[in-house]
Amino acid sequence: MTDVRRLPGGHAELVSHRYDGEGRTMAKFMDVHDGFVGVTAEQLNAAHEADLKIEGEEGVHFERAWLDPEAGKVFCLSTGPSKEAVMRVHERAGHPTTEVYELTTEV
């Protein structure tokens, strides 16, 4: 569901709301991983699949992952109940990160 929030000066922003199966609001997150220099698309897919296998145990859903193999960065988009839940899934799947950002505004 998307709502429009009015800002000063006549501007507006779109605010997205995601809900779990029980009607609770789920936040959207972007996280960043370092140390993935030279990783292939197949290796990224394997890491993403490891997250997907256990995501439900924390009430998280990983939507997408992007890779910059030259910089060694991976970016993951997810929804979930908290930043900590996202971090726990990544930790358990073998690729921990502490760099997790809640995305509160979407246009």
N, C-alpha and C positions, 0 to 999 in steps of 0.2 A: 504494500500500500504506500502511496506517495502523497504527502501533504505539501501545500505551499505555505511558507511562512513569510509574512510581510516584514520587510526591514525598513529602517529610516531612509528617507530620500526616495521612496517609491520603488525601491528594489525588492526583489523577491528571491527566495531560495527554495529549492525542492528538498524535502526531507523524507528519506525512505525509512519505512518501518518493516521489519521482517518479524515473523511470528513462528514459534515452534508449533508442534502438533497440539499443544495444550493451551494455545492462545497467548503465551508469554512473548514479550518483545525480545527480539534477538538483535544484538549489535553487529555491525559490520567491522571487520578488521583487515589491515594490511600488515604483514610482517616481512622482515628482511633477514636473510641469512647471508653470512660471509663464508669464504673458504671453498667455493664451488668452481674454482678456476679449472677450465678444461672439461667440465662435466658435459656429458652428451644429453641429447633430448631423451634418450632411452633411460639414462640414469636419473634424470629429473622425474620422468614418469614413474620409475620404481619408487622413488622417495615419496611422490604424491600418493601412490597406491598404498604405501605403508601408513600414511596419514588416514586415508579413506577407510582402511580396515578397522581402525579403532576410534574414529572420530565420534561415533554415536555414543560411546561410553562416557564422553564428556559433554554431550549435547552440542557439538561443534559440527559444522559442515564446511569443508574446504572446497571452494568453487573453482578456483583456477590457480595455476602457478606459472611464473615467467622466469626465464633464465637469461643472464648475461654472462656467458662463460669466460669472456676476456676479463671482466671485472671480478668474476667469482661471486656474483650476487644472484640470489634467488628471491623472488617476491611472491608471496602467497596471499590470496584474497579468501576470506572466510567469514562465516557468520557464527555467532555463538553467544553463550551467556556472559562470558567475561574474557578479558585478556589472559588471565591466568589459565583458563580452560584451554585456550589456543596453545599456550606455552606448554602445558602438560602433554597434549597430544604430540606436539613436535618432539618433546623430550623423549617420550616413550617410543616414538617411531625412529629415533636415532639421529635426529638433526635438530638439536635444541637452538633456540634463539631467545634473547631477551628484548629484541627490538620489535615490539608489537604496538601498532597504532590503531586506536579506535577511530573510525571514519564517521564523523557525526553529521557532516553536511555533504550533500550530493547535488550537483546542478546538471 
